[in-house]
Amino acid sequence: MFRTLVRERGEDAPTLADVRRFKAAWEKEASLGVRRGTHTALGTYAAHGRVKDGTRDDMLDALYDAWKIDTDRGLQSLMLASDTATVNELNARARSARSPTGSSPKRGSTSPGP
């Protein structure tokens, strides 16, 4: 959606003037570099241990495990995927983990309240 706005409005498209969500200065600069499409910005993330690699299954396990740790601690967490099949796979794992029986509830079913 935002990409379309930028494409249609060109130089008149809004942009962020300030980056405030990062604690380390390198994160701010790397984030701006990624936004500008600077390839070296990805190297900055890698140099700070923020890029991991592995098989598809390894990466999905790592993503799910991090989400599970966050949600078990009461934090809000988000898993992102690039295709519908992977989204469905991650959703099934999350639903299964949240179900008291360990099985995924049927679509449209409700669980009893407290």
Buried (B, 14 or more C-beta within 10 A) or exposed (E): EEEEEBEEEEEEEEEEEEEEEEEEEEBBBBBEBBEEEBEEBBEBBEEEEEEEEEEEEEEBEEBBEEBBEBBEEEEEBEBEBEEEEBEEBBEEBBEEBEEEEEEBBEEEEEEEEE
